[in-house]
């Protein structure tokens, strides 16, 4: 009242009448009115026009949430955008009061600064314009604004218009699809944004960049899709030591090229070399760098000692290491530094603390070109300098710096064009003798990069070697489950391969011995190994060959999209009232309380809670031809697993891909191609393109370990798909075809007891003799024609998925 009484009795009476009407109309709206009075009177210089605007909320029932948002923000809007801006802001919201009160509530509750954006009143008008048309399709502002604001930040106002026009067509095709589009929850909406993002689109140029990288650095690395968020922000090219992760869009072609060269140079000049990293961690008193579950090194301990100032030290360390690497690259690529300086000069300087780091990085490169660096930093430009020298230089610099601290969000703009945080991802340490080209099974061939392959070495005892490398020359009589398909014959092994022991460690599992009707405890040992054969070209060739099949499959998958609806109760907005919540709300209001008005319920698509692990038999027999067809089993296996992965990505179920093989009971090998937490990306596809056969088929241990992996999935329904071309067998099974068959039967039973449905797809024409005993009737399928495998595998899964849902 003190803010109003000075305006005179007439104004005060009008004010009190409005407040009374609002309070009796809705308690929350009235309270918000009185609480905001002083601020609104001061901002507007009186009661006009906000008092008349306030009365507009009395025109429709259920407007209290919109009214509260209006009273909380109107004063700030008037001060920031003036009388015209506030009038426009209110008028746009008021039209939705008459049209759809929930939309009006969504509008007035969005912070006004976000609604106006950087374009002011015209930006607000342009942002809301498409919503008027969409309202005819019964799309409310609560759904529209959620995506429109993000699209405007990424693609600008023109992008919003195009996005809304495309979304109107999607909405007409299906309401659920349309709502997912406007919330930016669907893959098609994200795909659209990637299409219209301004800048240089990297996807169409990956092959060219890969060739340029190989030409200048000798590296042959897969270029995978990098991270991208709807919030936008600066795009960085990153590496994990094995792959380059390329963003969807970069500012221009020159920065993209600089990023490829600079990141590749970090790999070539040992920023991530195994010996260099060990020496680096030794500097802080750690003998062994910490590893994550994928055996990658995390850099956090290098920076953790600096506490809240760790971002500042990390940036200083990056300045020193980037100087070292850029100087080394300049020796190989004269003119590179000049290109970086020119690109940086062509950009606007960042705002805030990041500006000082950006200017410092630019000064370092200019001084390096002119020979003006101090002695300590000049040492980093010599050929002998390493990452440890950069770390020591960073410590000295940090101890004497006046560079300001900065936040993680500010850090992104501190880097020069083509540069990025060097510890953005955990990395696989690189060994000096590692070949960057995919290795070949045979000796004397050429790798993908055209280099002559090194001869195979004698077997090593250390864990982590490729199992194929561990098999020395040997003579094998009989199949022993290794060659051919069908019933194994007794295997007799002679030569250096006999008695080769598996590496220590791994996971120990029991194995069923039907002869004694008991388990051998801790008998089989499973080791997870990384495949080293990549063939991106083969994966692309397969995708091209099966393009028609994949298109037909994706059309069929639309029927498998989530269609069941789940109810979410006690929501602020929704499709219909939540009667129980509404009754409780009224009771609490009558009792004089101020309950939250969450009295609606929403219906959203219910995801089918199914996870699947595909376990493929990679024994040597897959390298054989199927009958007289002239087609190798491995060729169809690669295609089937690729199409299976594409199908699962389309349908959205969590899935994992593993291969397995064995060499005696103490070395059963599982090969992760895609774990549940991984994306089905270029690397996974390249691994599938390079699949080859190896060793034998101890299936029971592989099933037990796969069951263990599946228990980590939060899904309620778990499906284990086993793809095999023969019955279980191994070198040490004594030639008894029943021994490992019985153990596999018990492993399947153990999986079922854990709630895991095991199903086998077999290519063995004699599979009908033993599969019913191992998996049970109805839990296996024998494919009579190898050529049908690629198309049938995803179809079989979708049928099984439908039965389990």
N, C-alpha and C positions, 0 to 999 in steps of 0.2 A: 503493500500500500504506500509506503513513503515515496516510491518512484512515481506513483500515479496521482496522489493528492495534490501535488504542485501543479497539475494540469487543469485543475478546476473541478467543480462539483459535477458538471455535466459529463465531462470525460470520465471521472471516477465512477459515476453511476452506470454509464455505458459499459465500462470495464467490468464492474461487479456483476452486472446482468449477464454478460458473456461468460464470465467465470462460473457463475451459478448454473447456467444452462449446460456448460460443458461438464461440470462436476456431477450434476444429476443425470446427464446423458451417460457418462462413464467416469467412474472414480479415478482411473489412471490418467485419462485425458485431462480431467480437471486439475489433478495434482501437478501434472507437467506444465499446464498453463500458468498456475500460480508461481511455481518454482522458476519459470523462465521470464517472468514479468520484468524484473529489474534489468536483465540483460537486453531484452527485446526493446524496452522503452528507451534505453540508452542508445542502442544501435540504430533504431529507426528515428530517434529524436521525437518520440511521442507514441501515440497508439495507432497511427495510420501508416500503412494499410494493414498491418499484421493482425489487428483486432478483427477486421472484416474477413481476413483470410482464415482466422481461427474458426469463425462461425461456419465456414464451408464444411468443416468436418462433422457438423450436425446434420448434414443432408442425407447421409446414408448410415445404415446400421453397421457396426463392426469396424468403425474407422479409428478406434482408439490407438492402435499401433502406429498408423500413419500420423496421427496427431502428435503422439509422443516424439516421433522422429522429426516432425516439423518444428515443434517448440525447442527441441534440443539444438537445432542447426540454423534456424532462420536468422538469428543475430549474426552468426559468423558469416553466413552467405551475404548478408547486406553489407557488412564491413569489407568483405573481400571482392565482391563483384558489383557493388553498387545497387541502386534502386532498380535499374533495368534488369540486371542479372538476377536479383532476388525475385522480381516479378515473373521472369521467364521460368525460373526454377519452380516457383509455386504453381504457375499456370499449367506447366507440363504434368506435374503431379496431380493437380486438381482434376484434369481430364480423366485420370485413371480412378479417382474417387468415384466418379459417376459410372465408370465402365467396369471396374473390378477392384474391390477394396483391398484384396490381398496384394495386388500389383502395386497399388498406391503405398501400402505399407513397405513393400520391398524398396520402392523408389526413395521414399523419405528416410529410410534407415540406412541407405548407402551413404557413406561420408561424402559430403558435397564436393570436397576437393578431388575425390576420385571421379565423381560424375563429370565435373567440368573439365578435368584433365588440363593439358597445356594450351588448348585452343579456346578456352573461355566460353562465352555464351554460344558462339557459333558451333563450337565443338559439342556442347551439350545438346543443341538442337539437332545436329547431324547424328549424334549417337542415338537419340530417341526416335528419329524419323522412321527407320524400318520397323519399329515396334508397332506403329499404328496399323501397318498392313498385316503384320503377323497376328495382331489381335483378332482379325477376322477368322484366322485359323485356330482361335482360342488358345493362343500361346501368351501366357502372362509375363509380366516384367520380371518376376522372380526368377524365371528360367532364362529369359533373354539377357538380362543385365549381367548375369553370372559369366557368360561367355563373351558378350560384346565388349566389356571393359578390357578383358585380356586380349582380345583380337585387336582392339584399337592400340594397345600398348605395343603389340608385336608388328602389326601391318599398317597402322595408321587408319584414318577415317575412311579412306577409299576401300581398304581391306574389309572394314566392317560392312559396308554396303554390299560388296560382292559376297561376303560370307553369309549375310542375311538373305540375299536373293537365292543363293544355292540352298540354304537351309529351308527356305519356304518350300522348295520342291521336295526335299527330303521329308519335311513335315507332312506334305500332302500324300506321300507314299506310305507313311506309317507314323502314328503319333509317338510311339516309343522311340523309334529311330530319330524322329525329329527332336524330341526332348534331349536325347543323348547328344545330338549334334550341337544344340545350343548350349548345353552344359560343357561342351568340349570333352565328353567322356567317350566318344566313339572313335574308332580308328579312322573312319572316313573323314571326320572333322579334323583330326590331327593331320591327316594326309593332305587335306586342303590347305591348312596353314603352312605346311612345308612347301607346297606349290607356290604360294603367293608371298612367302617371306621375301622382303627386299634384299638384294645383295647377289653375290656370286654363288650359284648352286653347285655344290661339290659332287653330287651323286653321279652326274653324267660324265665327270672327268676323272673318276677314280683310276681307271686303267692308265690314262695318260700320266697322272701323278705317280702311279706305281712304277711306270717305266722311267720317268725322270729321276725318281729316287734311286732306282737301281743303277741308272747310268752314272750318277754323280757320286753315289756312296757305296755301290756294290750290294746294297741291302735288297733282299726280296722278301717283303713282309706283306701280310694281308692288310688291306685298308678296310676297316670296319666302321659301322655307323657309330658316331660318337653320341654323347649324351645331349639331350635337348629338352628344355623345359618350357612350359607355357608362359612362364614369367619372362622369358626372353633373356636379355643380358648378353654379354660379350661371348663370342664363340671361340673356343680354344681347340687346337689340335693336340691330342695327348697320346701317350704311349704307356704300355705296361711292360716294355722290354721285348715283347714278341709281336705285337701288332701296333698299328697306328689307328687311333680312333678319330675319325674325320667328322667334323660337325656338318650339319645339313647345309648351312649357308655361312659364308664368310663375307666380309665387306667388299672385297674385289679379288680379281684373279691374282694380282701381284702379292697381296698378303697371303693368299692361299699357297702360292709357290714358296714364299719365304718361310711359311710355317712348315711345309714339307721338308725343305732343306735343313732348317734349324733343328727340328725334332729328330730327323735322321742323323744329323751331326752329333747330337747327344748320345745316340746309340753307337755310332762309329768311334767316337773319341772317349768312350768309356765312362760316361756319367753313370751308367748302370752296369759296368763290368763287375763280375763277381769279386775279383781280387781288390778292385778299387773300393767297392762297397764295404768289404770286410775291414780294409784299412781305415775307411771313413768312420765306421762304428768303433774301431779301436781307439780313435781319437777321444771318444767320450767314455772309454773304459768298458766297452762291451765286446767280448770276444766273438760272439756270433750275433748277427743281426736278427731281430725278431721276425718270425714268419707267420703268415696267416694260413688258414686251412688249405689254400691252394699253393702253398710253398712260395708265396711272394713276399717280398720284403716291404715292410711299412716303415716310413721315414719318421714317424712321429717322435720316437725317442731323441732324434737329433735336435728337435725344436722344443720338446717338452720342458727342458731345463730352464727355458726362458719364461715360463709361466704365461701370464696374460700378454707378455710382449713377444710371444712366439711368432706372430704374423710379421712383425717388423724384422726380426732376425731372418725369417725365411725369405723375405724379399731381398734383404741384403745378400744372403747366400746366393739367391738366384742371380742377382746382379753380377756377382763374382764368377759364378759358374757359366753364365751366359757369355760373359766377356771371354773366358777361356775357350769355350766352344766356338764362338763366332770368329775369334782370331784363328783358330785351327781351320775352320771352314774357309776363311779368306785365303789361306795358303793354298787350298785345293781349288777354290773357285774365285779367282781374282775379280774384284768388283762387287762381291756380295755385301760387304759393309756399306758401300756407297748406296746400294739399293735399299738397305734397311734404313739408313739415315734419310734418304729421299722420301721413303714411304712415311716415316715418322714426321718429317717436316710438313707433309701434306695433310696431316690430321690435326684436328683441334686438340689443344691440350686439355687433359681431364681437369675436373674441379676438385677442390679439397686436398687432403694430404697426398692422394695418389699423384698429384701433379709433380711433387718434389722427386718422387722415385722415377717417374717417367723422364723428367728432365735430367736426372742423374744418369740413367741408363743411356740416354742419347749423348750426353757429354762424354761418357766413357768410350763410346764407339768413335766419336769425332777425335778424341785425344789419341785413341789407338791408331787411327789413320794418320794423324799428324806427328806421332811419336812423342806426345806430351804427357804420357802416363807417369805417375809416381813409380818409384822403384818397386814397391810392394805389388802394385797392380800390373806393372809391366812384366813381372815374372810370370804372370798368368798367360801371357801371349806367346811364350816360348814353347817349342815342341815338347819339352820335357815336363811341362806342367800337367797336373792331374787334378781330379776332383778333391783330393785331400788338401792340395795347395789352395784351392778355391775356398774350402771350408776354413782353413787357417786365416786366410786373408779376410774372410767375412767376420771372424771372431775379433780380429784387430780393428776392423772398420766399426763394428758394432760398439766396441768399448769406447770409441771416440766420436761417435756420430751425433749429429744434431737433427737427423731425419725424424719427422714426427711419427708417432704411433698412428695406426690406422686399423679399420675394421676389416673383417673378411669380405663384406660387400664392396668396400672401397678398393680392395686389393686388385680386383679384376681389371680395372682401368689403368693400373700402374705400369703394365707391360707394353713394350714396343710392339709394332706390327709384326706378326709371325712368331712372337714369343709367348710363352705360357708358363704357369707354375710347373717347376720341374718335379715336384713330389705330389702331383695331383692324384695319381693312382698308385696303388702298390705295384711293384715291378718284379718280374722274374729276372734274377741276376743272369747276366750274359757271360758265358765262358768264351775265352779267346778262340778256342778251337771249334766252337759251334758253327755249323754251316747254316746260313740263313735260307738256303734253298731247301725244298723238300727232299728228303733222302729217298733213295730207291732201294728196292729189295735186292736187285742183282748187282754184282760188281762190274766195274768197268764202264758203266753207263754214264750219261750226262744228267746232271740235276736240272731243275727248272731254270736255273740262272745260266746254264751252259757251262758249268764248271765240272771238271772231271771228279767223279766220286772217289773218296778215299777207300782203300781196301778195308774190309771188316777186320776188327781186332779180335783177339782171343777173349773168351768170356771173362767178365769181371764179377767179383763177389759183392760189390757194393750195391745197396738198394737204390733203385731209381734208374738203372740201365734199361734200355729197350730189350724186351724179352727175345726178340728176334736176333739181337746182337749176342745174346747169351748162348745161342745154340751153336756149338762148333760143328765142324764137318763130322758126319756120322753115317753109318749104314743102317737102314731100317728095313726089316722084313715083315710083311704083314701090314695091315692098315692101322691098327691100334687107335682108331678113331681119328687119325690125322689126315689120311688121304682117302678120297672116295666117299661114298654114301652107303648107309645100311649097317649091317651087323659087323662089328669089328672082329678081327681075327687076332690071335695072340701076337703080341709085338715083341720082337727080340731086338734089342738095341746093342750095337757094338761100336767101339771107337771112343773118341774123347768125350762124346756127349753122355756116356753112361755115368750115372751117379752124380751128375752136376747138381749141387744143392741150391735151393732157392735162397734169396736174401733173408736176413733176419727181420723180425718185426711183422707187420701186417696184422690182420684180424684172424684170430683162431676160431674155428668152428668145428663142431663135432660132425662125425660122419657115420651113417648107419651101416652096420655089417649084418646083412641078413643071415649069414651063415652061423653067427653066434647070437642073433636076435638081440643085439645090444649096440650101443653107440661107442665109437672110438672118440673119446674126449680130446678136444684140441688137436685134432688130426689134420684137418685141412686148413691151410692158411691162404687168405685172400689179400692181394696187394693191388691197390689202385695205381695205375700207370698212365702217363700221358702219351697219347699217340703223337708220333712225330712226322707222319706223312700227311702233307697238305696238298690238295690239288683243286685250286679254285677254278681253274679252267675246265676241269672235268665236271665240277658241280654246275657250272654255267651251261655246259653242253647238255647235261642231263635235264636241267630246268627247261632248256629250249626244246629238247626232244619230247618232253612230256607236257608242253605248254597247254595243249588242248585238253589233256586229261585233268590237269590242275584247274583249268577254268571250269570244266564241268563239275569237278569236285567242289569248288568253292560255291557254285550255284546251289548244290545239294546241301551245303553246310548252312545256308540261310535258315533251313528248317531246324537246325540244331542250335541256333542262337537262343539265349535265355528268353523264355516266353512266360514262364510261371511268375506270378506276382506275389510279393511278400508285403505284409502290412507293417508300416512303421507308425507306432502310436505316440500320442502326446507330442505333436509337432506344432510349431508356431504357424506354419502354413500347410495346406494340404488340399486334397481333392474332396473330402467330405468330413463332417464332424466326428470326433471321437466322443461318443455319448457318455461313456464312463468318466472320461476326463472333464467333459463339460459339466456333468452333474457335480463332480467334486469341486470344480471351479466356482459354481454358483453357491454351493454350501459354504465354502471358505469366504466368499465375498459377503454373504449374509452374516457371517460371524464377525465381520469387520476386519478381515485380513486383506492382504494384497497379494493374491495368488498369481502365479505366472500363467499367462493366457495360452498355454500349449494345449489346445482343445481340438486339434485336427489330427487326422491320420492320412498318411501318404501310402501309395502303392507303387512299389518299384520292382523291376525285374529281379527274380530270384535266380542267382547263379547256380548251376548244377555243380554240386560239390564233389567233383571226381578228379582224381590225380592218376596219371598213368606213367609207368616206367617201361620202356621198350628195351629188352635185353636181347642182343643179337649174338648168335654164335659166330665167332670169327676164326674157327679152326681152319686148318689148311685146306680142308675139303671144299671150301667155298671158291677156291681158285680153279676148281675143275669145271669142265663143261658138263652141262646137263644132258645126258644121253648123247644123241647125234645131232643136237640142235645147233652146235657151234657157238652157243651162248654160255658164257661163264656165269656161275651162280652169283659171284661178287658183283657183276655188272647190274643185275636186277636187284640185288640187295641194296646197293648204293641208291638206286632210283627209288626203291620202296621207302627207305628211311628218309630220304629227302622229301618225298611227297607226304609222308606221315608227319614230318615236322611242320611243313607248310599247312597241313590240315589242322594240326593242333593249335598253331598260331592263329589261324582264322577263327576257330571255334572258341578259343580262349581258355582251354583247360590247362592247368599246370602239368608239365610233362618233363621227363628226363630221357636221355638216350645213352645207353651204355653198350659196349661190346664186351665179350669175354672169351678167354682161351685159357689153357692150362698146360703146365709142364710138371707132372708129378703132383702128389697131394700137397706138398708144402709150397707150391707156387702156382696158385690160381690167380689169373690176372684179370682185373676189371678195368676197362678203358672208358673213362668219362668223356663223352662227346658233347653232351649238354646236361648239366646238372639242373635240378629244379629251379635254383636261384638264378641260373644263367639265361641270357637271351638266346634265341635261335638266330644267331647273327652270321656274318660272313665267315668267321672262324669255324663255327660248327659246320656250316655247309662245306667248307674246304676240307675239313676232317672227313666228312662223309664221302666227298669226292675222292679221297686218297685211301679209303679202306682197302685192306688186303688181308689175306688169310695167314694164320700162324698157329702152330702148336695143336693141342688137342681140346677135348670137350668135357671137362668135369663140371657138369651142370648143377649138381646139388649145392655145392659150395657157393656158386655164383647166385643161385636163387636165394640162399640164406642171407648173403650180403645185400642183395637187392631189397629183400624184405626189411632188413635193418635200415636201409636208406629211405624206404617208403614210410617207415614209421615216423620220420621227421616231418613228413608233410601233414599240414593241419586238415587236409581233406577227410571227409567222413567215409568216402568210398574210394578204395585204392585198387587199381587194376595193374597186374604185372603181365605184360605180353612177352612171351619168349618166342623168338624167331630162330629156327634151327633147320639144318639140312640132314641131320642124322641122329642116331641114338647116342646117349652119353658114353664116353670112353676116354681113357687116358693111358699113358705109357706104363703105369704101374698098377693097372687093374688086373694083372695076371691072366689076361685073355678071357676073363669071365664076363660075358656080356650082361649078366644079371646083376653083378655087384653094384655098379654105379647107377644102373637103372632103378634098383630098389632104393638106393640112397636118394635119388632124385624124387622118387615117389614120396619118401618121408619128408623131404624138403618142401614139396608142394603142400603136403598135409600141414606142416608147421606154419606155412604162410597163410593157409586158410584159417588156422586157429587164431592167427593175429588179425583176421578180418581182411586179408588181401586175397583178391580173386586172381588166381593164376590161370592163364590161357596160353596154349602153345599153337603156333602156326608152323607147320612142318612142310619141308620140300621133299622129304624122304618117301619114295613110293611105297616103301614097306612100313611106313609109320603106323599103319593100322594094326600091326602086330603087337606093338608095345605101348603106344600112346594111351589107349584106354586104361591100361593098368597103372600108368604113371600119373596121368592127369585126371582120369575119370571120364566117363561118357559125357559128351556135351561140352567138354572143356578143352577140346583140341580141334584142329582142322588141318587136313592134308590137302595141299594144293597140287592138283595133278599137272598143271602147266606152269612152268617157271615164268613165262612171259606175263602171266596174270598177276604176279606178286605186287608190282608197284601200285597198280590201281586197287587191288583187293585189300591190301594192308590197311589203308585209312578207312575203307568201307567196313571192314571187320571191326575195327575199333569203334566206329560210330554206332554199329549195331549193339556191341557189347555195352557201350556207354548208355545207350537208350534203355537196355534191360536193367542196368544197375542204378539208374536214376530214380 
